[in-house]
Amino acid sequence: MTHANLLSGPPPTLLPDQPEPREALARGDDPAQVAARWPAHCAAWATLAEAAYDRGAHVESYAYARTGYHRGLDQLRRAGWKGHGPVPWEHEPNRGFLRALATLGRAAAAIGEGDEAARCRDFLRESTGGDELPA
């Protein structure tokens, strides 16, 4: 008789690779053009959000990050995610979503949305096991 481990959580969710937009960003294409051509590619939105945050455009950063976050949630659900469980950073296609989530939290804090910033930190911690993304 085989017994299931009732204490284990859901398996990690691994998003599918999107080679064309990933390669476009890697070669330095404009992330706004990548997002326009492949709007479901979270890494393009995360790149836009991070750049806006870095230049102090926190509302713009929030908007880009929220778009990447919601696009990622759609993809996670299609990949079998049930609202909780690991979304490992080690799986490269997950990184765009996780970067958007992290930047959404930072931008939310910067514009005074403390509750949302806390939710993002909690989600990131639950998904990756840490409060911050690896470098």
Rosetta constraint file for C-alpha pairs under 8 A:
AtomPair CA 9 CA 85 HARMONIC 6.64 0.50
AtomPair CA 10 CA 84 HARMONIC 7.72 0.50
AtomPair CA 10 CA 85 HARMONIC 5.56 0.50
AtomPair CA 10 CA 86 HARMONIC 7.47 0.50
AtomPair CA 11 CA 85 HARMONIC 6.98 0.50
AtomPair CA 11 CA 86 HARMONIC 6.95 0.50
AtomPair CA 12 CA 85 HARMONIC 6.46 0.50
AtomPair CA 12 CA 86 HARMONIC 4.63 0.50
AtomPair CA 12 CA 87 HARMONIC 5.60 0.50
AtomPair CA 12 CA 88 HARMONIC 6.68 0.50
AtomPair CA 13 CA 76 HARMONIC 6.92 0.50
AtomPair CA 13 CA 79 HARMONIC 6.67 0.50
AtomPair CA 13 CA 80 HARMONIC 7.02 0.50
AtomPair CA 13 CA 81 HARMONIC 6.07 0.50
AtomPair CA 13 CA 85 HARMONIC 7.56 0.50
AtomPair CA 13 CA 86 HARMONIC 6.26 0.50
AtomPair CA 13 CA 87 HARMONIC 5.15 0.50
AtomPair CA 13 CA 88 HARMONIC 7.38 0.50
AtomPair CA 14 CA 76 HARMONIC 7.85 0.50
AtomPair CA 14 CA 79 HARMONIC 7.04 0.50
AtomPair CA 14 CA 87 HARMONIC 6.64 0.50
AtomPair CA 14 CA 88 HARMONIC 7.45 0.50
AtomPair CA 14 CA 91 HARMONIC 6.63 0.50
AtomPair CA 14 CA 93 HARMONIC 7.37 0.50
AtomPair CA 14 CA 94 HARMONIC 6.53 0.50
AtomPair CA 15 CA 75 HARMONIC 6.88 0.50
AtomPair CA 15 CA 76 HARMONIC 6.54 0.50
AtomPair CA 15 CA 79 HARMONIC 6.38 0.50
AtomPair CA 15 CA 91 HARMONIC 7.99 0.50
AtomPair CA 15 CA 93 HARMONIC 5.62 0.50
AtomPair CA 15 CA 94 HARMONIC 5.66 0.50
AtomPair CA 16 CA 93 HARMONIC 6.24 0.50
AtomPair CA 17 CA 92 HARMONIC 7.96 0.50
AtomPair CA 17 CA 93 HARMONIC 5.26 0.50
AtomPair CA 18 CA 22 HARMONIC 6.12 0.50
AtomPair CA 18 CA 41 HARMONIC 7.39 0.50
AtomPair CA 18 CA 93 HARMONIC 7.40 0.50
AtomPair CA 19 CA 23 HARMONIC 5.88 0.50
AtomPair CA 20 CA 24 HARMONIC 6.18 0.50
AtomPair CA 21 CA 25 HARMONIC 6.23 0.50
AtomPair CA 21 CA 34 HARMONIC 6.22 0.50
AtomPair CA 21 CA 38 HARMONIC 6.59 0.50
AtomPair CA 21 CA 41 HARMONIC 6.83 0.50
AtomPair CA 21 CA 44 HARMONIC 7.89 0.50
AtomPair CA 22 CA 26 HARMONIC 6.20 0.50
AtomPair CA 22 CA 43 HARMONIC 7.69 0.50
AtomPair CA 23 CA 27 HARMONIC 6.20 0.50
AtomPair CA 24 CA 28 HARMONIC 6.53 0.50
AtomPair CA 24 CA 29 HARMONIC 5.39 0.50
AtomPair CA 24 CA 34 HARMONIC 6.96 0.50
AtomPair CA 25 CA 29 HARMONIC 5.27 0.50
AtomPair CA 25 CA 30 HARMONIC 7.27 0.50
AtomPair CA 25 CA 31 HARMONIC 6.49 0.50
AtomPair CA 25 CA 34 HARMONIC 7.18 0.50
AtomPair CA 25 CA 44 HARMONIC 7.25 0.50
AtomPair CA 29 CA 33 HARMONIC 7.35 0.50
AtomPair CA 29 CA 34 HARMONIC 7.01 0.50
AtomPair CA 30 CA 34 HARMONIC 6.37 0.50
AtomPair CA 31 CA 35 HARMONIC 6.00 0.50
AtomPair CA 31 CA 44 HARMONIC 5.16 0.50
AtomPair CA 31 CA 45 HARMONIC 7.43 0.50
AtomPair CA 31 CA 47 HARMONIC 6.62 0.50
AtomPair CA 31 CA 48 HARMONIC 6.38 0.50
AtomPair CA 32 CA 36 HARMONIC 6.11 0.50
AtomPair CA 32 CA 44 HARMONIC 7.09 0.50
AtomPair CA 32 CA 45 HARMONIC 7.88 0.50
AtomPair CA 32 CA 48 HARMONIC 6.97 0.50
AtomPair CA 33 CA 37 HARMONIC 6.12 0.50
AtomPair CA 34 CA 38 HARMONIC 5.80 0.50
AtomPair CA 34 CA 39 HARMONIC 7.52 0.50
AtomPair CA 34 CA 44 HARMONIC 6.18 0.50
AtomPair CA 35 CA 39 HARMONIC 4.62 0.50
AtomPair CA 35 CA 40 HARMONIC 7.43 0.50
AtomPair CA 35 CA 41 HARMONIC 6.57 0.50
AtomPair CA 35 CA 44 HARMONIC 5.32 0.50
AtomPair CA 35 CA 45 HARMONIC 6.39 0.50
AtomPair CA 40 CA 68 HARMONIC 7.71 0.50
AtomPair CA 40 CA 71 HARMONIC 5.66 0.50
AtomPair CA 40 CA 72 HARMONIC 7.65 0.50
AtomPair CA 41 CA 45 HARMONIC 7.12 0.50
AtomPair CA 41 CA 68 HARMONIC 7.50 0.50
AtomPair CA 41 CA 71 HARMONIC 7.56 0.50
AtomPair CA 41 CA 96 HARMONIC 7.51 0.50
AtomPair CA 42 CA 46 HARMONIC 6.06 0.50
AtomPair CA 42 CA 68 HARMONIC 4.62 0.50
AtomPair CA 42 CA 69 HARMONIC 7.17 0.50
AtomPair CA 42 CA 71 HARMONIC 6.47 0.50
AtomPair CA 42 CA 72 HARMONIC 6.13 0.50
AtomPair CA 42 CA 96 HARMONIC 4.67 0.50
AtomPair CA 42 CA 97 HARMONIC 5.33 0.50
AtomPair CA 42 CA 100 HARMONIC 7.00 0.50
AtomPair CA 43 CA 47 HARMONIC 5.97 0.50
AtomPair CA 43 CA 68 HARMONIC 7.35 0.50
AtomPair CA 43 CA 95 HARMONIC 7.09 0.50
AtomPair CA 43 CA 96 HARMONIC 3.71 0.50
AtomPair CA 43 CA 97 HARMONIC 6.71 0.50
AtomPair CA 43 CA 99 HARMONIC 7.39 0.50
AtomPair CA 43 CA 100 HARMONIC 7.44 0.50
AtomPair CA 44 CA 48 HARMONIC 6.33 0.50
AtomPair CA 44 CA 68 HARMONIC 7.82 0.50
AtomPair CA 44 CA 96 HARMONIC 7.42 0.50
AtomPair CA 45 CA 49 HARMONIC 6.07 0.50
AtomPair CA 45 CA 64 HARMONIC 5.49 0.50
AtomPair CA 45 CA 65 HARMONIC 6.18 0.50
AtomPair CA 45 CA 67 HARMONIC 6.75 0.50
AtomPair CA 45 CA 68 HARMONIC 4.95 0.50
AtomPair CA 45 CA 96 HARMONIC 7.80 0.50
AtomPair CA 45 CA 100 HARMONIC 6.94 0.50
AtomPair CA 46 CA 50 HARMONIC 6.03 0.50
AtomPair CA 46 CA 64 HARMONIC 6.91 0.50
AtomPair CA 46 CA 65 HARMONIC 5.76 0.50
AtomPair CA 46 CA 68 HARMONIC 6.11 0.50
AtomPair CA 46 CA 96 HARMONIC 6.00 0.50
AtomPair CA 46 CA 97 HARMONIC 7.39 0.50
AtomPair CA 46 CA 99 HARMONIC 5.68 0.50
AtomPair CA 46 CA 100 HARMONIC 4.50 0.50
AtomPair CA 46 CA 103 HARMONIC 7.28 0.50
AtomPair CA 47 CA 51 HARMONIC 6.19 0.50
AtomPair CA 48 CA 52 HARMONIC 6.17 0.50
AtomPair CA 48 CA 61 HARMONIC 7.15 0.50
AtomPair CA 48 CA 64 HARMONIC 6.28 0.50
AtomPair CA 48 CA 65 HARMONIC 7.83 0.50
AtomPair CA 49 CA 53 HARMONIC 6.09 0.50
AtomPair CA 49 CA 60 HARMONIC 7.17 0.50
AtomPair CA 49 CA 61 HARMONIC 4.16 0.50
AtomPair CA 49 CA 62 HARMONIC 6.77 0.50
AtomPair CA 49 CA 63 HARMONIC 7.56 0.50
AtomPair CA 49 CA 64 HARMONIC 4.92 0.50
AtomPair CA 49 CA 65 HARMONIC 5.15 0.50
AtomPair CA 49 CA 100 HARMONIC 7.16 0.50
AtomPair CA 49 CA 103 HARMONIC 6.65 0.50
AtomPair CA 49 CA 104 HARMONIC 7.97 0.50
AtomPair CA 50 CA 54 HARMONIC 6.08 0.50
AtomPair CA 50 CA 61 HARMONIC 6.61 0.50
AtomPair CA 50 CA 103 HARMONIC 6.41 0.50
AtomPair CA 51 CA 55 HARMONIC 6.42 0.50
AtomPair CA 51 CA 61 HARMONIC 7.58 0.50
AtomPair CA 52 CA 56 HARMONIC 6.36 0.50
AtomPair CA 52 CA 57 HARMONIC 5.01 0.50
AtomPair CA 52 CA 58 HARMONIC 6.60 0.50
AtomPair CA 52 CA 60 HARMONIC 6.19 0.50
AtomPair CA 52 CA 61 HARMONIC 4.88 0.50
AtomPair CA 53 CA 57 HARMONIC 5.40 0.50
AtomPair CA 53 CA 58 HARMONIC 5.22 0.50
AtomPair CA 53 CA 60 HARMONIC 7.69 0.50
AtomPair CA 53 CA 61 HARMONIC 5.16 0.50
AtomPair CA 53 CA 103 HARMONIC 7.86 0.50
AtomPair CA 53 CA 107 HARMONIC 6.84 0.50
AtomPair CA 57 CA 61 HARMONIC 6.09 0.50
AtomPair CA 58 CA 62 HARMONIC 5.99 0.50
AtomPair CA 58 CA 107 HARMONIC 5.43 0.50
AtomPair CA 58 CA 110 HARMONIC 6.45 0.50
AtomPair CA 58 CA 111 HARMONIC 6.68 0.50
AtomPair CA 59 CA 63 HARMONIC 6.30 0.50
AtomPair CA 59 CA 107 HARMONIC 7.11 0.50
AtomPair CA 59 CA 111 HARMONIC 6.94 0.50
AtomPair CA 60 CA 64 HARMONIC 6.30 0.50
AtomPair CA 61 CA 65 HARMONIC 5.94 0.50
AtomPair CA 61 CA 103 HARMONIC 7.54 0.50
AtomPair CA 61 CA 104 HARMONIC 7.47 0.50
AtomPair CA 61 CA 107 HARMONIC 6.19 0.50
AtomPair CA 62 CA 66 HARMONIC 5.92 0.50
AtomPair CA 62 CA 103 HARMONIC 7.50 0.50
AtomPair CA 62 CA 104 HARMONIC 5.53 0.50
AtomPair CA 62 CA 107 HARMONIC 5.13 0.50
AtomPair CA 62 CA 108 HARMONIC 6.42 0.50
AtomPair CA 63 CA 67 HARMONIC 6.28 0.50
AtomPair CA 64 CA 68 HARMONIC 6.37 0.50
AtomPair CA 65 CA 69 HARMONIC 5.97 0.50
AtomPair CA 65 CA 100 HARMONIC 4.76 0.50
AtomPair CA 65 CA 101 HARMONIC 6.76 0.50
AtomPair CA 65 CA 103 HARMONIC 6.05 0.50
AtomPair CA 65 CA 104 HARMONIC 4.95 0.50
AtomPair CA 66 CA 70 HARMONIC 6.10 0.50
AtomPair CA 66 CA 100 HARMONIC 7.14 0.50
AtomPair CA 66 CA 101 HARMONIC 7.71 0.50
AtomPair CA 66 CA 104 HARMONIC 6.10 0.50
AtomPair CA 67 CA 71 HARMONIC 6.11 0.50
AtomPair CA 68 CA 72 HARMONIC 6.02 0.50
AtomPair CA 68 CA 96 HARMONIC 7.62 0.50
AtomPair CA 68 CA 97 HARMONIC 6.35 0.50
AtomPair CA 68 CA 100 HARMONIC 5.48 0.50
AtomPair CA 68 CA 101 HARMONIC 7.81 0.50
AtomPair CA 69 CA 73 HARMONIC 6.21 0.50
AtomPair CA 69 CA 97 HARMONIC 5.83 0.50
AtomPair CA 69 CA 98 HARMONIC 7.92 0.50
AtomPair CA 69 CA 100 HARMONIC 5.43 0.50
AtomPair CA 69 CA 101 HARMONIC 5.63 0.50
AtomPair CA 69 CA 104 HARMONIC 7.67 0.50
AtomPair CA 70 CA 74 HARMONIC 6.35 0.50
AtomPair CA 71 CA 75 HARMONIC 6.48 0.50
AtomPair CA 71 CA 97 HARMONIC 7.98 0.50
AtomPair CA 72 CA 76 HARMONIC 6.01 0.50
AtomPair CA 72 CA 96 HARMONIC 7.97 0.50
AtomPair CA 72 CA 97 HARMONIC 5.17 0.50
AtomPair CA 73 CA 77 HARMONIC 6.17 0.50
AtomPair CA 73 CA 97 HARMONIC 7.99 0.50
AtomPair CA 74 CA 78 HARMONIC 6.35 0.50
AtomPair CA 75 CA 79 HARMONIC 6.16 0.50
AtomPair CA 76 CA 80 HARMONIC 6.48 0.50
AtomPair CA 76 CA 81 HARMONIC 5.32 0.50
AtomPair CA 77 CA 81 HARMONIC 4.76 0.50
AtomPair CA 77 CA 82 HARMONIC 6.55 0.50
AtomPair CA 77 CA 83 HARMONIC 7.78 0.50
AtomPair CA 81 CA 85 HARMONIC 7.48 0.50
AtomPair CA 84 CA 126 HARMONIC 7.53 0.50
AtomPair CA 84 CA 127 HARMONIC 7.40 0.50
AtomPair CA 85 CA 126 HARMONIC 6.71 0.50
AtomPair CA 85 CA 127 HARMONIC 5.86 0.50
AtomPair CA 86 CA 126 HARMONIC 6.74 0.50
AtomPair CA 86 CA 127 HARMONIC 4.31 0.50
AtomPair CA 86 CA 128 HARMONIC 6.00 0.50
AtomPair CA 86 CA 129 HARMONIC 7.89 0.50
AtomPair CA 87 CA 94 HARMONIC 6.69 0.50
AtomPair CA 87 CA 127 HARMONIC 4.88 0.50
AtomPair CA 87 CA 128 HARMONIC 6.03 0.50
AtomPair CA 88 CA 94 HARMONIC 6.79 0.50
AtomPair CA 88 CA 127 HARMONIC 6.74 0.50
AtomPair CA 88 CA 128 HARMONIC 5.44 0.50
AtomPair CA 89 CA 94 HARMONIC 6.11 0.50
AtomPair CA 89 CA 95 HARMONIC 5.69 0.50
AtomPair CA 89 CA 98 HARMONIC 7.33 0.50
AtomPair CA 89 CA 128 HARMONIC 6.46 0.50
AtomPair CA 89 CA 133 HARMONIC 7.56 0.50
AtomPair CA 89 CA 134 HARMONIC 7.75 0.50
AtomPair CA 90 CA 94 HARMONIC 7.94 0.50
AtomPair CA 91 CA 95 HARMONIC 7.17 0.50
AtomPair CA 94 CA 98 HARMONIC 6.36 0.50
AtomPair CA 95 CA 99 HARMONIC 5.88 0.50
AtomPair CA 96 CA 100 HARMONIC 6.14 0.50
AtomPair CA 97 CA 101 HARMONIC 6.15 0.50
AtomPair CA 98 CA 102 HARMONIC 6.12 0.50
AtomPair CA 98 CA 124 HARMONIC 7.24 0.50
AtomPair CA 98 CA 133 HARMONIC 7.77 0.50
AtomPair CA 99 CA 103 HARMONIC 6.06 0.50
AtomPair CA 99 CA 133 HARMONIC 7.58 0.50
AtomPair CA 100 CA 104 HARMONIC 5.89 0.50
AtomPair CA 101 CA 105 HARMONIC 6.35 0.50
AtomPair CA 101 CA 120 HARMONIC 6.30 0.50
AtomPair CA 101 CA 124 HARMONIC 7.09 0.50
AtomPair CA 102 CA 106 HARMONIC 6.43 0.50
AtomPair CA 102 CA 120 HARMONIC 6.77 0.50
AtomPair CA 102 CA 121 HARMONIC 7.25 0.50
AtomPair CA 102 CA 124 HARMONIC 6.96 0.50
AtomPair CA 102 CA 132 HARMONIC 7.47 0.50
AtomPair CA 102 CA 133 HARMONIC 7.62 0.50
AtomPair CA 103 CA 107 HARMONIC 5.94 0.50
AtomPair CA 104 CA 108 HARMONIC 5.86 0.50
AtomPair CA 104 CA 117 HARMONIC 7.36 0.50
AtomPair CA 104 CA 120 HARMONIC 7.11 0.50
AtomPair CA 105 CA 109 HARMONIC 6.22 0.50
AtomPair CA 105 CA 116 HARMONIC 6.74 0.50
AtomPair CA 105 CA 117 HARMONIC 4.20 0.50
AtomPair CA 105 CA 118 HARMONIC 7.17 0.50
AtomPair CA 105 CA 119 HARMONIC 7.76 0.50
AtomPair CA 105 CA 120 HARMONIC 5.05 0.50
AtomPair CA 105 CA 121 HARMONIC 6.48 0.50
AtomPair CA 106 CA 110 HARMONIC 6.25 0.50
AtomPair CA 106 CA 117 HARMONIC 6.57 0.50
AtomPair CA 107 CA 111 HARMONIC 6.32 0.50
AtomPair CA 107 CA 117 HARMONIC 7.83 0.50
AtomPair CA 108 CA 112 HARMONIC 6.23 0.50
AtomPair CA 108 CA 113 HARMONIC 4.79 0.50
AtomPair CA 108 CA 114 HARMONIC 6.65 0.50
AtomPair CA 108 CA 116 HARMONIC 6.25 0.50
AtomPair CA 108 CA 117 HARMONIC 5.25 0.50
AtomPair CA 109 CA 113 HARMONIC 5.31 0.50
AtomPair CA 109 CA 114 HARMONIC 5.32 0.50
AtomPair CA 109 CA 116 HARMONIC 7.69 0.50
AtomPair CA 109 CA 117 HARMONIC 5.31 0.50
AtomPair CA 113 CA 117 HARMONIC 6.22 0.50
AtomPair CA 114 CA 118 HARMONIC 6.17 0.50
AtomPair CA 115 CA 119 HARMONIC 6.28 0.50
AtomPair CA 116 CA 120 HARMONIC 6.15 0.50
AtomPair CA 117 CA 121 HARMONIC 6.27 0.50
AtomPair CA 118 CA 122 HARMONIC 6.14 0.50
AtomPair CA 119 CA 123 HARMONIC 6.04 0.50
AtomPair CA 120 CA 124 HARMONIC 6.02 0.50
AtomPair CA 121 CA 125 HARMONIC 6.06 0.50
AtomPair CA 121 CA 131 HARMONIC 6.24 0.50
AtomPair CA 122 CA 126 HARMONIC 6.09 0.50
AtomPair CA 122 CA 131 HARMONIC 7.79 0.50
AtomPair CA 123 CA 127 HARMONIC 5.96 0.50
AtomPair CA 124 CA 128 HARMONIC 5.89 0.50
AtomPair CA 124 CA 129 HARMONIC 7.41 0.50
AtomPair CA 124 CA 130 HARMONIC 6.86 0.50
AtomPair CA 124 CA 131 HARMONIC 6.33 0.50
AtomPair CA 124 CA 132 HARMONIC 7.48 0.50
AtomPair CA 125 CA 129 HARMONIC 4.80 0.50
AtomPair CA 125 CA 130 HARMONIC 4.56 0.50
AtomPair CA 125 CA 131 HARMONIC 5.06 0.50
AtomPair CA 125 CA 132 HARMONIC 7.74 0.50
AtomPair CA 126 CA 130 HARMONIC 7.52 0.50
AtomPair CA 128 CA 133 HARMONIC 7.93 0.50
